[in-house]
Amino acid sequence: MFFIFGLRTKVDRSGVVQQVCRHCGNQAAQVITRRSTKFTLFFIPLVPIRTRYAQQCTFCGAEYEISKSDAERLPVG
């Protein structure tokens, strides 16, 4: 008998918000994403291991992590 297990990361785009970029300083659209990593057994996601939120500038491409509270607080449109 053998088991097939591993990790799967799913990236969901939460939305877009207009803000000043921390990296380049330009007013540009910032894409908010949520990355959720789960333990899988036989390709079935079972246990969430980690959830991270990120914000990426569409002008310069810089991406940085943000906290969950910051991601939920942003006026996503």
Secondary structure as GFF3:
##gff-version 3
##sequence-region A 1 77
A	DSSP	beta_strand	5	20	.	.	.	ID=ss1
A	DSSP	beta_strand	27	41	.	.	.	ID=ss2
A	DSSP	beta_strand	44	57	.	.	.	ID=ss3
A	DSSP	beta_strand	63	66	.	.	.	ID=ss4
A	DSSP	alpha_helix	68	73	.	.	.	ID=ss5
###
